[in-house]
Amino acid sequence: MERISDNEMRDILSSINFVERYQALCIPYAIGAKNSFENYDNKRVLEILSEVG
């Protein structure tokens, strides 16, 4: 299989609005440096994981 060049990959990701879609998925789940899944209730962790697939 032929390797895709960095420029080709950039074009592909740009064509599907990858950055915007990634940010839209990440922002609702941003937890900051002081928080982590360790500090979440197990049920909430499972809810988050089920929401993002």
mmCIF entry with sequence, helices, sheets and N, C-alpha, C, O atoms, coordinates in Angstrom:
data_MODEL
# 
_entry.id   MODEL 
# 
_entity.id                         1 
_entity.type                       polymer 
_entity.pdbx_number_of_molecules   1 
# 
_entity_poly.entity_id                      1 
_entity_poly.type                           'polypeptide(L)' 
_entity_poly.nstd_linkage                   no 
_entity_poly.nstd_monomer                   no 
_entity_poly.pdbx_seq_one_letter_code       MERISDNEMRDILSSINFVERYQALCIPYAIGAKNSFENYDNKRVLEILSEVG 
_entity_poly.pdbx_seq_one_letter_code_can   MERISDNEMRDILSSINFVERYQALCIPYAIGAKNSFENYDNKRVLEILSEVG 
_entity_poly.pdbx_strand_id                 A 
# 
loop_
_entity_poly_seq.entity_id 
_entity_poly_seq.num 
_entity_poly_seq.mon_id 
_entity_poly_seq.hetero 
1 1  MET n 
1 2  GLU n 
1 3  ARG n 
1 4  ILE n 
1 5  SER n 
1 6  ASP n 
1 7  ASN n 
1 8  GLU n 
1 9  MET n 
1 10 ARG n 
1 11 ASP n 
1 12 ILE n 
1 13 LEU n 
1 14 SER n 
1 15 SER n 
1 16 ILE n 
1 17 ASN n 
1 18 PHE n 
1 19 VAL n 
1 20 GLU n 
1 21 ARG n 
1 22 TYR n 
1 23 GLN n 
1 24 ALA n 
1 25 LEU n 
1 26 CYS n 
1 27 ILE n 
1 28 PRO n 
1 29 TYR n 
1 30 ALA n 
1 31 ILE n 
1 32 GLY n 
1 33 ALA n 
1 34 LYS n 
1 35 ASN n 
1 36 SER n 
1 37 PHE n 
1 38 GLU n 
1 39 ASN n 
1 40 TYR n 
1 41 ASP n 
1 42 ASN n 
1 43 LYS n 
1 44 ARG n 
1 45 VAL n 
1 46 LEU n 
1 47 GLU n 
1 48 ILE n 
1 49 LEU n 
1 50 SER n 
1 51 GLU n 
1 52 VAL n 
1 53 GLY n 
# 
_struct_asym.id          A 
_struct_asym.entity_id   1 
# 
loop_
_struct_conf.conf_type_id 
_struct_conf.id 
_struct_conf.pdbx_PDB_helix_id 
_struct_conf.beg_label_comp_id 
_struct_conf.beg_label_asym_id 
_struct_conf.beg_label_seq_id 
_struct_conf.pdbx_beg_PDB_ins_code 
_struct_conf.end_label_comp_id 
_struct_conf.end_label_asym_id 
_struct_conf.end_label_seq_id 
_struct_conf.pdbx_end_PDB_ins_code 
_struct_conf.beg_auth_comp_id 
_struct_conf.beg_auth_asym_id 
_struct_conf.beg_auth_seq_id 
_struct_conf.end_auth_comp_id 
_struct_conf.end_auth_asym_id 
_struct_conf.end_auth_seq_id 
_struct_conf.pdbx_PDB_helix_class 
_struct_conf.details 
_struct_conf.pdbx_PDB_helix_length 
HELX_P HELX_P1 AA1 ASP A 6  ? SER A 15 ? ASP A 6  SER A 15 1 ? 10 
HELX_P HELX_P2 AA2 PHE A 18 ? CYS A 26 ? PHE A 18 CYS A 26 1 ? 9  
HELX_P HELX_P3 AA3 ILE A 27 ? TYR A 29 ? ILE A 27 TYR A 29 5 ? 3  
HELX_P HELX_P4 AA4 PHE A 37 ? ASN A 39 ? PHE A 37 ASN A 39 5 ? 3  
HELX_P HELX_P5 AA5 ASN A 42 ? VAL A 52 ? ASN A 42 VAL A 52 1 ? 11 
# 
_struct_conf_type.id          HELX_P 
_struct_conf_type.criteria    ? 
_struct_conf_type.reference   ? 
# 
loop_
_atom_site.group_PDB 
_atom_site.id 
_atom_site.type_symbol 
_atom_site.label_atom_id 
_atom_site.label_alt_id 
_atom_site.label_comp_id 
_atom_site.label_asym_id 
_atom_site.label_entity_id 
_atom_site.label_seq_id 
_atom_site.pdbx_PDB_ins_code 
_atom_site.Cartn_x 
_atom_site.Cartn_y 
_atom_site.Cartn_z 
_atom_site.occupancy 
_atom_site.B_iso_or_equiv 
_atom_site.pdbx_formal_charge 
_atom_site.auth_seq_id 
_atom_site.auth_comp_id 
_atom_site.auth_asym_id 
_atom_site.auth_atom_id 
_atom_site.pdbx_PDB_model_num 
ATOM 1   N N  . MET A 1 1  ? 0.844   -1.174 0.000  1.00 0.00 ? 1  MET A N  1 
ATOM 2   C CA . MET A 1 1  ? 0.000   0.000  0.000  1.00 0.00 ? 1  MET A CA 1 
ATOM 3   C C  . MET A 1 1  ? 0.892   1.239  0.000  1.00 0.00 ? 1  MET A C  1 
ATOM 4   O O  . MET A 1 1  ? 1.879   1.314  0.731  1.00 0.00 ? 1  MET A O  1 
ATOM 5   N N  . GLU A 1 2  ? 0.527   2.189  -0.820 1.00 0.00 ? 2  GLU A N  1 
ATOM 6   C CA . GLU A 1 2  ? 1.310   3.419  -0.945 1.00 0.00 ? 2  GLU A CA 1 
ATOM 7   C C  . GLU A 1 2  ? 1.037   4.352  0.236  1.00 0.00 ? 2  GLU A C  1 
ATOM 8   O O  . GLU A 1 2  ? -0.105  4.527  0.661  1.00 0.00 ? 2  GLU A O  1 
ATOM 9   N N  . ARG A 1 3  ? 2.096   4.933  0.744  1.00 0.00 ? 3  ARG A N  1 
ATOM 10  C CA . ARG A 1 3  ? 1.983   5.863  1.866  1.00 0.00 ? 3  ARG A CA 1 
ATOM 11  C C  . ARG A 1 3  ? 1.460   7.204  1.367  1.00 0.00 ? 3  ARG A C  1 
ATOM 12  O O  . ARG A 1 3  ? 1.887   7.696  0.322  1.00 0.00 ? 3  ARG A O  1 
ATOM 13  N N  . ILE A 1 4  ? 0.545   7.785  2.111  1.00 0.00 ? 4  ILE A N  1 
ATOM 14  C CA . ILE A 1 4  ? 0.000   9.100  1.772  1.00 0.00 ? 4  ILE A CA 1 
ATOM 15  C C  . ILE A 1 4  ? 0.958   10.160 2.286  1.00 0.00 ? 4  ILE A C  1 
ATOM 16  O O  . ILE A 1 4  ? 1.421   10.088 3.425  1.00 0.00 ? 4  ILE A O  1 
ATOM 17  N N  . SER A 1 5  ? 1.254   11.135 1.456  1.00 0.00 ? 5  SER A N  1 
ATOM 18  C CA . SER A 1 5  ? 2.164   12.206 1.873  1.00 0.00 ? 5  SER A CA 1 
ATOM 19  C C  . SER A 1 5  ? 1.475   13.095 2.908  1.00 0.00 ? 5  SER A C  1 
ATOM 20  O O  . SER A 1 5  ? 0.250   13.099 3.024  1.00 0.00 ? 5  SER A O  1 
ATOM 21  N N  . ASP A 1 6  ? 2.278   13.841 3.651  1.00 0.00 ? 6  ASP A N  1 
ATOM 22  C CA . ASP A 1 6  ? 1.732   14.752 4.654  1.00 0.00 ? 6  ASP A CA 1 
ATOM 23  C C  . ASP A 1 6  ? 0.785   15.770 4.028  1.00 0.00 ? 6  ASP A C  1 
ATOM 24  O O  . ASP A 1 6  ? -0.265  16.079 4.591  1.00 0.00 ? 6  ASP A O  1 
ATOM 25  N N  . ASN A 1 7  ? 1.158   16.284 2.870  1.00 0.00 ? 7  ASN A N  1 
ATOM 26  C CA . ASN A 1 7  ? 0.300   17.265 2.196  1.00 0.00 ? 7  ASN A CA 1 
ATOM 27  C C  . ASN A 1 7  ? -1.030  16.649 1.769  1.00 0.00 ? 7  ASN A C  1 
ATOM 28  O O  . ASN A 1 7  ? -2.081  17.278 1.896  1.00 0.00 ? 7  ASN A O  1 
ATOM 29  N N  . GLU A 1 8  ? -0.978  15.417 1.263  1.00 0.00 ? 8  GLU A N  1 
ATOM 30  C CA . GLU A 1 8  ? -2.217  14.740 0.875  1.00 0.00 ? 8  GLU A CA 1 
ATOM 31  C C  . GLU A 1 8  ? -3.102  14.493 2.092  1.00 0.00 ? 8  GLU A C  1 
ATOM 32  O O  . GLU A 1 8  ? -4.318  14.675 2.034  1.00 0.00 ? 8  GLU A O  1 
ATOM 33  N N  . MET A 1 9  ? -2.480  14.079 3.191  1.00 0.00 ? 9  MET A N  1 
ATOM 34  C CA . MET A 1 9  ? -3.245  13.832 4.410  1.00 0.00 ? 9  MET A CA 1 
ATOM 35  C C  . MET A 1 9  ? -3.873  15.126 4.911  1.00 0.00 ? 9  MET A C  1 
ATOM 36  O O  . MET A 1 9  ? -5.029  15.135 5.334  1.00 0.00 ? 9  MET A O  1 
ATOM 37  N N  . ARG A 1 10 ? -3.127  16.199 4.865  1.00 0.00 ? 10 ARG A N  1 
ATOM 38  C CA . ARG A 1 10 ? -3.643  17.506 5.282  1.00 0.00 ? 10 ARG A CA 1 
ATOM 39  C C  . ARG A 1 10 ? -4.861  17.882 4.434  1.00 0.00 ? 10 ARG A C  1 
ATOM 40  O O  . ARG A 1 10 ? -5.867  18.354 4.963  1.00 0.00 ? 10 ARG A O  1 
ATOM 41  N N  . ASP A 1 11 ? -4.768  17.673 3.131  1.00 0.00 ? 11 ASP A N  1 
ATOM 42  C CA . ASP A 1 11 ? -5.885  17.986 2.231  1.00 0.00 ? 11 ASP A CA 1 
ATOM 43  C C  . ASP A 1 11 ? -7.113  17.125 2.535  1.00 0.00 ? 11 ASP A C  1 
ATOM 44  O O  . ASP A 1 11 ? -8.242  17.614 2.539  1.00 0.00 ? 11 ASP A O  1 
ATOM 45  N N  . ILE A 1 12 ? -6.878  15.859 2.784  1.00 0.00 ? 12 ILE A N  1 
ATOM 46  C CA . ILE A 1 12 ? -7.981  14.943 3.094  1.00 0.00 ? 12 ILE A CA 1 
ATOM 47  C C  . ILE A 1 12 ? -8.673  15.365 4.383  1.00 0.00 ? 12 ILE A C  1 
ATOM 48  O O  . ILE A 1 12 ? -9.898  15.475 4.431  1.00 0.00 ? 12 ILE A O  1 
ATOM 49  N N  . LEU A 1 13 ? -7.881  15.600 5.425  1.00 0.00 ? 13 LEU A N  1 
ATOM 50  C CA . LEU A 1 13 ? -8.466  15.988 6.711  1.00 0.00 ? 13 LEU A CA 1 
ATOM 51  C C  . LEU A 1 13 ? -9.184  17.325 6.612  1.00 0.00 ? 13 LEU A C  1 
ATOM 52  O O  . LEU A 1 13 ? -10.229 17.527 7.231  1.00 0.00 ? 13 LEU A O  1 
ATOM 53  N N  . SER A 1 14 ? -8.625  18.225 5.838  1.00 0.00 ? 14 SER A N  1 
ATOM 54  C CA . SER A 1 14 ? -9.262  19.524 5.625  1.00 0.00 ? 14 SER A CA 1 
ATOM 55  C C  . SER A 1 14 ? -10.591 19.364 4.890  1.00 0.00 ? 14 SER A C  1 
ATOM 56  O O  . SER A 1 14 ? -11.563 20.048 5.210  1.00 0.00 ? 14 SER A O  1 
ATOM 57  N N  . SER A 1 15 ? -10.635 18.473 3.916  1.00 0.00 ? 15 SER A N  1 
ATOM 58  C CA . SER A 1 15 ? -11.851 18.290 3.113  1.00 0.00 ? 15 SER A CA 1 
ATOM 59  C C  . SER A 1 15 ? -13.021 17.743 3.928  1.00 0.00 ? 15 SER A C  1 
ATOM 60  O O  . SER A 1 15 ? -14.177 17.923 3.546  1.00 0.00 ? 15 SER A O  1 
ATOM 61  N N  . ILE A 1 16 ? -12.730 17.078 5.045  1.00 0.00 ? 16 ILE A N  1 
ATOM 62  C CA . ILE A 1 16 ? -13.803 16.552 5.896  1.00 0.00 ? 16 ILE A CA 1 
ATOM 63  C C  . ILE A 1 16 ? -13.974 17.370 7.170  1.00 0.00 ? 16 ILE A C  1 
ATOM 64  O O  . ILE A 1 16 ? -14.653 16.945 8.105  1.00 0.00 ? 16 ILE A O  1 
ATOM 65  N N  . ASN A 1 17 ? -13.350 18.555 7.200  1.00 0.00 ? 17 ASN A N  1 
ATOM 66  C CA . ASN A 1 17 ? -13.449 19.445 8.372  1.00 0.00 ? 17 ASN A CA 1 
ATOM 67  C C  . ASN A 1 17 ? -13.063 18.720 9.660  1.00 0.00 ? 17 ASN A C  1 
ATOM 68  O O  . ASN A 1 17 ? -13.740 18.838 10.681 1.00 0.00 ? 17 ASN A O  1 
ATOM 69  N N  . PHE A 1 18 ? -11.969 17.973 9.594  1.00 0.00 ? 18 PHE A N  1 
ATOM 70  C CA . PHE A 1 18 ? -11.553 17.147 10.721 1.00 0.00 ? 18 PHE A CA 1 
ATOM 71  C C  . PHE A 1 18 ? -11.353 17.955 11.999 1.00 0.00 ? 18 PHE A C  1 
ATOM 72  O O  . PHE A 1 18 ? -11.844 17.566 13.058 1.00 0.00 ? 18 PHE A O  1 
ATOM 73  N N  . VAL A 1 19 ? -10.641 19.068 11.912 1.00 0.00 ? 19 VAL A N  1 
ATOM 74  C CA . VAL A 1 19 ? -10.326 19.844 13.115 1.00 0.00 ? 19 VAL A CA 1 
ATOM 75  C C  . VAL A 1 19 ? -11.603 20.334 13.783 1.00 0.00 ? 19 VAL A C  1 
ATOM 76  O O  . VAL A 1 19 ? -11.758 20.202 14.997 1.00 0.00 ? 19 VAL A O  1 
ATOM 77  N N  . GLU A 1 20 ? -12.510 20.894 13.006 1.00 0.00 ? 20 GLU A N  1 
ATOM 78  C CA . GLU A 1 20 ? -13.761 21.403 13.566 1.00 0.00 ? 20 GLU A CA 1 
ATOM 79  C C  . GLU A 1 20 ? -14.589 20.285 14.194 1.00 0.00 ? 20 GLU A C  1 
ATOM 80  O O  . GLU A 1 20 ? -15.170 20.461 15.264 1.00 0.00 ? 20 GLU A O  1 
ATOM 81  N N  . ARG A 1 21 ? -14.640 19.146 13.529 1.00 0.00 ? 21 ARG A N  1 
ATOM 82  C CA . ARG A 1 21 ? -15.407 18.016 14.053 1.00 0.00 ? 21 ARG A CA 1 
ATOM 83  C C  . ARG A 1 21 ? -14.764 17.464 15.319 1.00 0.00 ? 21 ARG A C  1 
ATOM 84  O O  . ARG A 1 21 ? -15.463 17.117 16.271 1.00 0.00 ? 21 ARG A O  1 
ATOM 85  N N  . TYR A 1 22 ? -13.442 17.382 15.334 1.00 0.00 ? 22 TYR A N  1 
ATOM 86  C CA . TYR A 1 22 ? -12.711 16.904 16.510 1.00 0.00 ? 22 TYR A CA 1 
ATOM 87  C C  . TYR A 1 22 ? -12.970 17.824 17.699 1.00 0.00 ? 22 TYR A C  1 
ATOM 88  O O  . TYR A 1 22 ? -13.261 17.357 18.800 1.00 0.00 ? 22 TYR A O  1 
ATOM 89  N N  . GLN A 1 23 ? -12.863 19.133 17.474 1.00 0.00 ? 23 GLN A N  1 
ATOM 90  C CA . GLN A 1 23 ? -13.095 20.093 18.551 1.00 0.00 ? 23 GLN A CA 1 
ATOM 91  C C  . GLN A 1 23 ? -14.534 20.016 19.058 1.00 0.00 ? 23 GLN A C  1 
ATOM 92  O O  . GLN A 1 23 ? -14.769 20.095 20.263 1.00 0.00 ? 23 GLN A O  1 
ATOM 93  N N  . ALA A 1 24 ? -15.485 19.864 18.160 1.00 0.00 ? 24 ALA A N  1 
ATOM 94  C CA . ALA A 1 24 ? -16.888 19.765 18.563 1.00 0.00 ? 24 ALA A CA 1 
ATOM 95  C C  . ALA A 1 24 ? -17.131 18.548 19.451 1.00 0.00 ? 24 ALA A C  1 
ATOM 96  O O  . ALA A 1 24 ? -17.971 18.592 20.350 1.00 0.00 ? 24 ALA A O  1 
ATOM 97  N N  . LEU A 1 25 ? -16.402 17.470 19.204 1.00 0.00 ? 25 LEU A N  1 
ATOM 98  C CA . LEU A 1 25 ? -16.536 16.279 20.043 1.00 0.00 ? 25 LEU A CA 1 
ATOM 99  C C  . LEU A 1 25 ? -15.803 16.428 21.371 1.00 0.00 ? 25 LEU A C  1 
ATOM 100 O O  . LEU A 1 25 ? -16.257 15.902 22.387 1.00 0.00 ? 25 LEU A O  1 
ATOM 101 N N  . CYS A 1 26 ? -14.681 17.135 21.376 1.00 0.00 ? 26 CYS A N  1 
ATOM 102 C CA . CYS A 1 26 ? -13.839 17.229 22.573 1.00 0.00 ? 26 CYS A CA 1 
ATOM 103 C C  . CYS A 1 26 ? -14.324 18.256 23.587 1.00 0.00 ? 26 CYS A C  1 
ATOM 104 O O  . CYS A 1 26 ? -14.269 18.012 24.793 1.00 0.00 ? 26 CYS A O  1 
ATOM 105 N N  . ILE A 1 27 ? -14.795 19.392 23.114 1.00 0.00 ? 27 ILE A N  1 
ATOM 106 C CA . ILE A 1 27 ? -15.138 20.493 24.014 1.00 0.00 ? 27 ILE A CA 1 
ATOM 107 C C  . ILE A 1 27 ? -16.130 20.082 25.108 1.00 0.00 ? 27 ILE A C  1 
ATOM 108 O O  . ILE A 1 27 ? -15.915 20.429 26.269 1.00 0.00 ? 27 ILE A O  1 
ATOM 109 N N  . PRO A 1 28 ? -17.205 19.359 24.786 1.00 0.00 ? 28 PRO A N  1 
ATOM 110 C CA . PRO A 1 28 ? -18.146 18.997 25.852 1.00 0.00 ? 28 PRO A CA 1 
ATOM 111 C C  . PRO A 1 28 ? -17.541 18.095 26.932 1.00 0.00 ? 28 PRO A C  1 
ATOM 112 O O  . PRO A 1 28 ? -18.075 18.006 28.038 1.00 0.00 ? 28 PRO A O  1 
ATOM 113 N N  . TYR A 1 29 ? -16.445 17.437 26.618 1.00 0.00 ? 29 TYR A N  1 
ATOM 114 C CA . TYR A 1 29 ? -15.859 16.482 27.555 1.00 0.00 ? 29 TYR A CA 1 
ATOM 115 C C  . TYR A 1 29 ? -14.524 16.948 28.128 1.00 0.00 ? 29 TYR A C  1 
ATOM 116 O O  . TYR A 1 29 ? -13.818 16.166 28.764 1.00 0.00 ? 29 TYR A O  1 
ATOM 117 N N  . ALA A 1 30 ? -14.171 18.222 27.907 1.00 0.00 ? 30 ALA A N  1 
ATOM 118 C CA . ALA A 1 30 ? -12.918 18.751 28.452 1.00 0.00 ? 30 ALA A CA 1 
ATOM 119 C C  . ALA A 1 30 ? -13.023 18.745 29.977 1.00 0.00 ? 30 ALA A C  1 
ATOM 120 O O  . ALA A 1 30 ? -13.981 19.272 30.543 1.00 0.00 ? 30 ALA A O  1 
ATOM 121 N N  . ILE A 1 31 ? -12.034 18.146 30.633 1.00 0.00 ? 31 ILE A N  1 
ATOM 122 C CA . ILE A 1 31 ? -12.116 18.006 32.089 1.00 0.00 ? 31 ILE A CA 1 
ATOM 123 C C  . ILE A 1 31 ? -10.986 18.719 32.819 1.00 0.00 ? 31 ILE A C  1 
ATOM 124 O O  . ILE A 1 31 ? -10.994 18.761 34.049 1.00 0.00 ? 31 ILE A O  1 
ATOM 125 N N  . GLY A 1 32 ? -10.032 19.270 32.119 1.00 0.00 ? 32 GLY A N  1 
ATOM 126 C CA . GLY A 1 32 ? -8.949  20.006 32.754 1.00 0.00 ? 32 GLY A CA 1 
ATOM 127 C C  . GLY A 1 32 ? -7.922  19.103 33.401 1.00 0.00 ? 32 GLY A C  1 
ATOM 128 O O  . GLY A 1 32 ? -8.117  17.893 33.516 1.00 0.00 ? 32 GLY A O  1 
ATOM 129 N N  . ALA A 1 33 ? -6.820  19.711 33.824 1.00 0.00 ? 33 ALA A N  1 
ATOM 130 C CA . ALA A 1 33 ? -5.695  18.948 34.368 1.00 0.00 ? 33 ALA A CA 1 
ATOM 131 C C  . ALA A 1 33 ? -5.987  18.362 35.744 1.00 0.00 ? 33 ALA A C  1 
ATOM 132 O O  . ALA A 1 33 ? -5.469  17.296 36.078 1.00 0.00 ? 33 ALA A O  1 
ATOM 133 N N  . LYS A 1 34 ? -6.805  19.036 36.547 1.00 0.00 ? 34 LYS A N  1 
ATOM 134 C CA . LYS A 1 34 ? -7.058  18.554 37.906 1.00 0.00 ? 34 LYS A CA 1 
ATOM 135 C C  . LYS A 1 34 ? -8.067  17.414 37.946 1.00 0.00 ? 34 LYS A C  1 
ATOM 136 O O  . LYS A 1 34 ? -8.117  16.647 38.907 1.00 0.00 ? 34 LYS A O  1 
ATOM 137 N N  . ASN A 1 35 ? -8.853  17.314 36.911 1.00 0.00 ? 35 ASN A N  1 
ATOM 138 C CA . ASN A 1 35 ? -9.862  16.260 36.864 1.00 0.00 ? 35 ASN A CA 1 
ATOM 139 C C  . ASN A 1 35 ? -9.382  15.131 35.968 1.00 0.00 ? 35 ASN A C  1 
ATOM 140 O O  . ASN A 1 35 ? -8.557  15.328 35.075 1.00 0.00 ? 35 ASN A O  1 
ATOM 141 N N  . SER A 1 36 ? -9.899  13.985 36.217 1.00 0.00 ? 36 SER A N  1 
ATOM 142 C CA . SER A 1 36 ? -9.610  12.839 35.365 1.00 0.00 ? 36 SER A CA 1 
ATOM 143 C C  . SER A 1 36 ? -10.731 11.838 35.562 1.00 0.00 ? 36 SER A C  1 
ATOM 144 O O  . SER A 1 36 ? -11.614 12.042 36.394 1.00 0.00 ? 36 SER A O  1 
ATOM 145 N N  . PHE A 1 37 ? -10.697 10.763 34.802 1.00 0.00 ? 37 PHE A N  1 
ATOM 146 C CA . PHE A 1 37 ? -11.725 9.746  34.976 1.00 0.00 ? 37 PHE A CA 1 
ATOM 147 C C  . PHE A 1 37 ? -11.672 9.140  36.376 1.00 0.00 ? 37 PHE A C  1 
ATOM 148 O O  . PHE A 1 37 ? -12.662 8.578  36.845 1.00 0.00 ? 37 PHE A O  1 
ATOM 149 N N  . GLU A 1 38 ? -10.532 9.249  37.043 1.00 0.00 ? 38 GLU A N  1 
ATOM 150 C CA . GLU A 1 38 ? -10.430 8.730  38.404 1.00 0.00 ? 38 GLU A CA 1 
ATOM 151 C C  . GLU A 1 38 ? -11.411 9.428  39.332 1.00 0.00 ? 38 GLU A C  1 
ATOM 152 O O  . GLU A 1 38 ? -11.890 8.833  40.298 1.00 0.00 ? 38 GLU A O  1 
ATOM 153 N N  . ASN A 1 39 ? -11.714 10.697 39.040 1.00 0.00 ? 39 ASN A N  1 
ATOM 154 C CA . ASN A 1 39 ? -12.570 11.490 39.910 1.00 0.00 ? 39 ASN A CA 1 
ATOM 155 C C  . ASN A 1 39 ? -14.041 11.445 39.510 1.00 0.00 ? 39 ASN A C  1 
ATOM 156 O O  . ASN A 1 39 ? -14.877 12.068 40.165 1.00 0.00 ? 39 ASN A O  1 
ATOM 157 N N  . TYR A 1 40 ? -14.364 10.729 38.458 1.00 0.00 ? 40 TYR A N  1 
ATOM 158 C CA . TYR A 1 40 ? -15.742 10.599 38.018 1.00 0.00 ? 40 TYR A CA 1 
ATOM 159 C C  . TYR A 1 40 ? -16.358 9.344  38.609 1.00 0.00 ? 40 TYR A C  1 
ATOM 160 O O  . TYR A 1 40 ? -15.673 8.352  38.861 1.00 0.00 ? 40 TYR A O  1 
ATOM 161 N N  . ASP A 1 41 ? -17.637 9.407  38.820 1.00 0.00 ? 41 ASP A N  1 
ATOM 162 C CA . ASP A 1 41 ? -18.397 8.232  39.202 1.00 0.00 ? 41 ASP A CA 1 
ATOM 163 C C  . ASP A 1 41 ? -18.338 7.229  38.040 1.00 0.00 ? 41 ASP A C  1 
ATOM 164 O O  . ASP A 1 41 ? -18.431 7.623  36.878 1.00 0.00 ? 41 ASP A O  1 
ATOM 165 N N  . ASN A 1 42 ? -18.188 5.966  38.344 1.00 0.00 ? 42 ASN A N  1 
ATOM 166 C CA . ASN A 1 42 ? -18.076 4.942  37.294 1.00 0.00 ? 42 ASN A CA 1 
ATOM 167 C C  . ASN A 1 42 ? -19.243 5.001  36.313 1.00 0.00 ? 42 ASN A C  1 
ATOM 168 O O  . ASN A 1 42 ? -19.058 4.814  35.111 1.00 0.00 ? 42 ASN A O  1 
ATOM 169 N N  . LYS A 1 43 ? -20.436 5.259  36.825 1.00 0.00 ? 43 LYS A N  1 
ATOM 170 C CA . LYS A 1 43 ? -21.613 5.329  35.955 1.00 0.00 ? 43 LYS A CA 1 
ATOM 171 C C  . LYS A 1 43 ? -21.464 6.476  34.957 1.00 0.00 ? 43 LYS A C  1 
ATOM 172 O O  . LYS A 1 43 ? -21.813 6.326  33.786 1.00 0.00 ? 43 LYS A O  1 
ATOM 173 N N  . ARG A 1 44 ? -20.947 7.624  35.411 1.00 0.00 ? 44 ARG A N  1 
ATOM 174 C CA . ARG A 1 44 ? -20.769 8.776  34.520 1.00 0.00 ? 44 ARG A CA 1 
ATOM 175 C C  . ARG A 1 44 ? -19.722 8.474  33.447 1.00 0.00 ? 44 ARG A C  1 
ATOM 176 O O  . ARG A 1 44 ? -19.897 8.862  32.292 1.00 0.00 ? 44 ARG A O  1 
ATOM 177 N N  . VAL A 1 45 ? -18.650 7.795  33.807 1.00 0.00 ? 45 VAL A N  1 
ATOM 178 C CA . VAL A 1 45 ? -17.623 7.417  32.826 1.00 0.00 ? 45 VAL A CA 1 
ATOM 179 C C  . VAL A 1 45 ? -18.248 6.555  31.733 1.00 0.00 ? 45 VAL A C  1 
ATOM 180 O O  . VAL A 1 45 ? -17.995 6.782  30.550 1.00 0.00 ? 45 VAL A O  1 
ATOM 181 N N  . LEU A 1 46 ? -19.052 5.581  32.109 1.00 0.00 ? 46 LEU A N  1 
ATOM 182 C CA . LEU A 1 46 ? -19.706 4.723  31.124 1.00 0.00 ? 46 LEU A CA 1 
ATOM 183 C C  . LEU A 1 46 ? -20.673 5.508  30.249 1.00 0.00 ? 46 LEU A C  1 
ATOM 184 O O  . LEU A 1 46 ? -20.784 5.239  29.053 1.00 0.00 ? 46 LEU A O  1 
ATOM 185 N N  . GLU A 1 47 ? -21.380 6.486  30.838 1.00 0.00 ? 47 GLU A N  1 
ATOM 186 C CA . GLU A 1 47 ? -22.281 7.332  30.049 1.00 0.00 ? 47 GLU A CA 1 
ATOM 187 C C  . GLU A 1 47 ? -21.501 8.121  28.998 1.00 0.00 ? 47 GLU A C  1 
ATOM 188 O O  . GLU A 1 47 ? -21.907 8.184  27.837 1.00 0.00 ? 47 GLU A O  1 
ATOM 189 N N  . ILE A 1 48 ? -20.385 8.720  29.406 1.00 0.00 ? 48 ILE A N  1 
ATOM 190 C CA . ILE A 1 48 ? -19.564 9.508  28.476 1.00 0.00 ? 48 ILE A CA 1 
ATOM 191 C C  . ILE A 1 48 ? -19.045 8.618  27.353 1.00 0.00 ? 48 ILE A C  1 
ATOM 192 O O  . ILE A 1 48 ? -19.131 8.983  26.180 1.00 0.00 ? 48 ILE A O  1 
ATOM 193 N N  . LEU A 1 49 ? -18.515 7.471  27.702 1.00 0.00 ? 49 LEU A N  1 
ATOM 194 C CA . LEU A 1 49 ? -17.974 6.566  26.690 1.00 0.00 ? 49 LEU A CA 1 
ATOM 195 C C  . LEU A 1 49 ? -19.059 6.080  25.736 1.00 0.00 ? 49 LEU A C  1 
ATOM 196 O O  . LEU A 1 49 ? -18.805 5.911  24.544 1.00 0.00 ? 49 LEU A O  1 
ATOM 197 N N  . SER A 1 50 ? -20.254 5.857  26.244 1.00 0.00 ? 50 SER A N  1 
ATOM 198 C CA . SER A 1 50 ? -21.340 5.420  25.372 1.00 0.00 ? 50 SER A CA 1 
ATOM 199 C C  . SER A 1 50 ? -21.794 6.546  24.449 1.00 0.00 ? 50 SER A C  1 
ATOM 200 O O  . SER A 1 50 ? -22.200 6.288  23.316 1.00 0.00 ? 50 SER A O  1 
ATOM 201 N N  . GLU A 1 51 ? -21.730 7.797  24.921 1.00 0.00 ? 51 GLU A N  1 
ATOM 202 C CA . GLU A 1 51 ? -22.110 8.941  24.087 1.00 0.00 ? 51 GLU A CA 1 
ATOM 203 C C  . GLU A 1 51 ? -21.143 9.144  22.924 1.00 0.00 ? 51 GLU A C  1 
ATOM 204 O O  . GLU A 1 51 ? -21.566 9.475  21.816 1.00 0.00 ? 51 GLU A O  1 
ATOM 205 N N  . VAL A 1 52 ? -19.853 8.949  23.167 1.00 0.00 ? 52 VAL A N  1 
ATOM 206 C CA . VAL A 1 52 ? -18.868 9.184  22.111 1.00 0.00 ? 52 VAL A CA 1 
ATOM 207 C C  . VAL A 1 52 ? -18.665 7.959  21.227 1.00 0.00 ? 52 VAL A C  1 
ATOM 208 O O  . VAL A 1 52 ? -18.030 8.040  20.175 1.00 0.00 ? 52 VAL A O  1 
ATOM 209 N N  . GLY A 1 53 ? -19.198 6.851  21.654 1.00 0.00 ? 53 GLY A N  1 
ATOM 210 C CA . GLY A 1 53 ? -19.125 5.643  20.820 1.00 0.00 ? 53 GLY A CA 1 
ATOM 211 C C  . GLY A 1 53 ? -17.942 4.872  21.125 1.00 0.00 ? 53 GLY A C  1 
ATOM 212 O O  . GLY A 1 53 ? -17.716 3.823  20.521 1.00 0.00 ? 53 GLY A O  1 
# 
